[in-house]
Amino acid sequence: MIVFPNSLENWFDKTTKIHCQQEKEKGILTSVYFLIGSFCSDGDIHVAYPAKCPLPESAKDSEGDSLSKSFDDVWLSDCAEKITRILPGGVNIVGIAWFSNRNVFADKKPMIIRAIARIQRTNNSLTMLNLGNVHDYMGLVHVETPFAKAQAIVVDVIKRNPESPTKISFSALEWISVVTNASARVNLNIPMKGKHYHFYNEFAAAVRPFAENLLSCDTILVDGALREGTEPLFKDLKKKKSSAVEVQLFIDPCYDKKNACEAEKATNLLEITFDIEIRGAIPLRSNVEAVKTAAKHHLIRSLMSRAELQFESMEVVEESSNNQECSVHQLPRPATTLLPCNGSVLISDYLFEADTVEDAQKNFEELLELKTNIEHVDDGWERALLPEEMASVKSPLDGSPVVSYKVSEDDISAGPFFIVLAVIVAIIAIIVYFAMRT
């Protein structure tokens, strides 16, 4: 079952009217919305907020044909990825709502299924580094225009089983915050396989062993108590006293594990340091396993989303270098606000050093059509490091020794040089930040 909040009970009718007006005036045959929500422990899909997918640039051409004003699976997946980056752990794009007449939907349905599969693969990459699946299925709601008649199916994106029809209902949905923090220093040697390093791929390779360890963690304390994953989070919902739960995860410190790379070929040392506040969100009717999953997913998604944005900015302003100097990257910091549906779903835009809360406010509006008061955008979770702090990180690493070795014909590694890449994510977290202010 796909469950919408009571506040969206008239949404199908209102959106259908808007769509029909656009179709009449601009010839746009389809409107698409990403359904943001959670996969509930009981198998239902809970929708928190519908985010409209923007039209391709070609749709703005008044003389364009119907094909230029339509969507394709690559465009839908790319737009969905930008939204997934800002979502907390436990909250995902759980489906698509497609507004069109019956014939257009029938014609586009194979493409929509491909788009859903792409969206799920992107989510798996950002949220789990492809070490597993966030979920096996997603929802697809077709709202037939001009009648505003909604029908839903569940699409199996993993096993590719036939789609199964499901019901649509409305209910008083509620989410609860998953609160914790995580800090670590990750080091990994990755031999170079070319003349230039690829920031995002090598960042992912460095984080991957840590993520494997994190995802295999089974021990969890919820509000200080050891809980089994199959237990309902709240046995009696009426006695729920808080809108948040505090979580502690215990992972293997890996003291007895060594770097798998050969020392003589370690031409590329990556050091990743982070101290991150985690604010996941899960449906109220969840079990303890969902709490654990939300915390893990939030941490990995936060790291990978920042790294992705950093890499995209490097493509614009930086050139790859092949020198022996240390390269230090400070990843963007979060600016948060709440989804209007519920006070527990905290979304995060990521700001670079020169960005402000106004930039975050603008991004929330562009991605979600969310009108946010500037006072409700919080960028105080982390702060950008000062130039002298960045220099203090870089200076001890510049003197790192150069590794020399002979390159055989079969060796595709780079030549004898040593690059140290230190990635600093919020090295001074909110606690230190406020302490310094006082």
N, C-alpha and C positions, 0 to 999 in steps of 0.2 A: 504494500500500500504506500502511496505517496501522500504525505500529510502536509498540508499548508497551514500556516497560522490563521486564526480567525480574522486578523487584520487584512488578509488578502482575499477575503471571500468575494469581493466585488472586482477583484483585479482582472479576471478573465474578461468581464464585460467592458470595463474601462479601456483595457489595452486593445481589445478588438475594435472598438470605436476609433481609437487613435490610428490603428493600422489601416482600417478601411478608408480613413480620410487621406492618409499618405498614399495609399494605392490609387485613389482617385486623382490626387493632385500631382503625384510624382511618378506613378507607374511602378512603385515598389511592391512586389508581390509577396514578400515575406518579411516578417519580424521575428527575431530570435532573441531569447533570453536564457542566460545561464542561471540555473537554479543552485543557489548557494545554500548549503545545509550540512546535514550529518547523516551517516548511515547508522541507524539506531541498533542497539543490541538485540532487539526483538525482530530484526529483519526489515522493519519499515524504513522508508526514506523520509526524513524530516527536513522541510524546506524553511529556511530562515529569511531569505531575501532573493528576489529575482533581479539580475543585473543584465541590462540590455547590451547585446553585442552591436558595436558600431558597424555601419555599412562600409564596404570598401570605398576607396577614393574614386573608383570608376563610377560608383553609383551617383556621384554628384554631377556628372555630365548630363545635362538636360537632353542632349541629343543621343545619349547612349541607348543601346537596345536592352531587352529584358535580361540577357545574360550578364551584361556589365553591372546590372543592379541586383545581382543575386550573390549568394554566399557559396564558398567552397570549403572543403574539409580542412585545408591548410589554414585559411583565414580564421575559421572558427577556433581551431586549436591554438593558433598564435594569440588570439584575443583572450582565450581561456587561461593561457599560461600567465599572462600579465595579472589576471585576477587571482589566480592560485598563489602567486608570490606573496600577496598581502594578507592571506587568510591565516588564522591561527591553527595550531594543531587540533585535530578533531573536527574541523570544518573544511569542507571541500566543495568543489563543483560536483553536485550529485546527479545532475541531469540537465536536459535542455527542454525549454518550452518553445514550440514552433507554431507561429501564427500564419496561416495561409488557407486558401481553399483546398478542397480535397484532392483535386487533380495535381496541383503543385506539390503537395505533400507526398503523394504517391510517386511522382517523378523524382523527387529529391531524397526520398527515404534511404536508398543505398548510400548516398553521400553523407547523410546525417549519421548513419551507423558508423561509417568510416571516421567521421569527425569525433564521435563519442569514443571510439577506440584510441584515436590520437590523443584526446584530452586525458584519458586514463593513463596512457603511457607517459605523457609529460608529467602528470601528477606523481606517478611511481618514481620517476627520475628525480624530481625536486624533493619529494617527501621521504623516499626510502632508498635513494641512489640505486634503484632497480634491484634491490636486495629482497624484494617481495612486492606484493600487490596491496595497494591501499584498500581496494575492495574489488569484488568480482563482477559487480554489475552497476549499471547506472539507469536512471529513469529517462523516458522520452514522453513528453506530453504534447499531443497535437491539439491545438485549439482551432477548430474549423471556423473560418470566417465566411460570411458575416454573421454566423449564428452564435458564436461564442460557445460552441459545444466542445467540451474538452474530453479527450480520451487518452489513456496512458498505457504504456507498455514498459516492461523491464528488459533491458538489453544486457545479455551476458557478454561482457567484453573479454573474458579470459578463455572460457571453453567454447565460445561461439555457438552456444545452444540457441534454438529458435526463440524469438522474442515471446514473452508471455504477457498477456493483458493483466492490468492491475487496477485497483480502485483509486480514486482521488477523494480525499476527505479534508475537512477543516477542523482544527482543534486548538485548544489553548496550549501552545507549545512553549517550552521553557528550556533554556540552556543554563549550564552552571560552569563557572570558571575553574580551570585546573592551574594551580599556582605552584611554581617552583623556580629554581634557577640552576644554571649549569656553568661550570668553569673548567677549563682544561688547557693543557699545552700539548699539542700534538706535533711530533717530529717524524719525518719519513724521508728516506733517500730514494729518489726516483731517477734512474739513469736517463739521460737525454737521448732522444731518438731522432733528432734533427738539429738543424742549425739554430732554430728558434724554439723557445718554450711556448706552450699553449696554456695560458693562465688557468682557464676554467677546468680543462681536462686534468691538469696536474693538481689543482686544488681538490677536485673530486677524488683523485687517486689517493691523496694524502688523508682525506677525511674518511675514506671507505673503511679501513680497518677499525677506526673508532666507531663508525656507524654500525658495523657488524657486531662489535662488542655491545654497543648500546641496545640494539634491537634484540639481542639474545638475553638481555636482563629480565629476570622473572621476579625478583624480590622488590616489593614496593610497600611503603608505609603511606597510608592515607589518613591524614589528620593524626599522625603519630601511632596508628594502629596497623598491625600486619593483617592484610586482607587477601583472601583468595580471589582470583580473577573472575570466577563465575558468580561471585556474590553480587546481588543488586547493590548499587551504590547507596541507595536509601531504601531501607526495608519498609518504612512508612513515610510516604511523601508528605503527608500532612504535618509530620513532626520535623521536617527539614528546617534547620535553624540558620543556615547560611547559604549565600549564593555562590560560594567558592569552597573548594577543597584544597588543602595543602598536601603536596606529594613529595616523597623522598624516594629516589631510585638508587639502587646499589648495583654497581657494575664491577666487572673484573678489572683490577688495576693493571693487569698484564705485566707484572714485575718479572715473570719468568719467560717472557716472549722477547725474541730478538728480531731486528730488522731482517727481512727476507732478502734484501738486496746484497749483492757482493760489495764489500767495502771498496775494492779497487775500482769499481765502476760507478761509484756514487758521485756523479757529477752534478747533482741537483738536489740540494737539501732544502726541504720545505719545513717551516715552523709556523704553526697556526696556534695563536693564543686567543682565547675568547672568555668572556664573562657575560652571560646573557640571562636576562629575566624572561621566564617562560609564562605565558598567559594563554593556555589552550582553552577550549570550550567543547563541551559535550552535552547531548540532550539529558534532561533531568532523569529520564527513565533509562539510564545506562547501567551497565555493570562495572565492576572494578577494573576489568581488563580494558575497557574503553578509556579509563583515566590514564592508565599506563601508556596506552598507545598514543593518546593525544599529546602527552608530554614528550615522548620520543619523536613523534612526527614534527612537533613544533620546532624542536631544536635543529633537526636535520634540515627542515624546510627553510628555517631562518638563515642558516649558514649558506645553503646552496643558492637561495634567492639573492642574497647579498653578493655572493661570488659571481653570479650570472650578470647582475647589474654592473659590477665592477669590470667584468670582462667586456661588456658592451661599451662602457665608457672608454676603456683602453683602446678599442678598435677605432674610436673617433679621435682621441687626443694623444695617443702614445704610439710609438713605433717599437717593434721588437728589437731588442739589443742582444748582443752576443759577447758582452764584456764580462769581466770577472767581478764586478761590483755587486754588492748586496742590493736587492730590490725590496723595498718595504711598501706594502699596500695596506692602507687603512680602509676597511670596508664600510659602506654607508650605515648610518645609524637609523633606528626606527622613530617614526612619529605615528602615534596611534589615535584612533577614535573608535566609537562604538557604532555597531550596526543599529539602526533604529528599531529593529524588531525586538531586541532583547539587550539588557544591560550587561550581559556576560560575554558577548562575542566582540572581542577587541581586534580590530584589523590594523595592519601596520604598513604604512608606506615607508620607503627607505630613502634617506636624504644624504647627499654628499656634503662635504665640508661647507660649501657656499650656499647650500639650500636652506630654506626657512620653512616655518609652519605654513606660510601662505602657499608654498609649492606643494606641500602635502595636501592642503585643502583643495587645491586645484586638481591634483591627481585623483583624489577621492571622487570628485565630481565627474572627471573624465571617465574613470573606470566603472563607477557604480551609479552615476547620476545622483550622487549623494550630496545634498545641500547641508554642509557642516558649518556650524558656527566656529569661528577661529578660536574661541575660548575653549572649545571642546576637542581641540587637537593638541596632544601632549607630546612634546619632543624632549622631555626631561629624563628619559630612561637612560640615555648615554650621552656623551659629549665627544666632540672631535678632539683628537690630541693636538696639543700645541706644537709648533715647529721644533722647539727645543726638545720636546718629549719624543717626537719622531726621530730626531737626531740621536738621542740617547739609546733608542732601540737599534738604530742602524750601525752606530760606530763600533760596538764590539764585534759585529759580524763581518765588517769589511776586512778584518785581518784574518779571516778563515783561510786555512791552508789550501793550496791548489793540489788537486789529485792528478797525478800523471800515470798513464798506462799506455801500452801499445795496443793499437786498434787492429784486430784481425780482419780478414776479408769478410767474414760472416758477421762481424760486429756492426750493428747499425747505430750504435751509440754515437754521441758527439765527440769532438776532440777533447784534448786535455785542458779543461777549464772547470771552474767550480762556481756555481751560482747558488747563492743562499737567498731564498725567498721567504720573508717573514710576513705573515699576514696577521694584522692586529685587528681584532673585532672587539670593540668596546672594552679596551683593557682596563678602563676605569668605569665601573658600573655605577648605577644610580646611587648606591649607598655612599661611595666615595665622593661622588659628584656633589651631593647635598652636604656632605661633611665639609668639603672645601668651601662651599658657599657660605657656611656658617662660620 
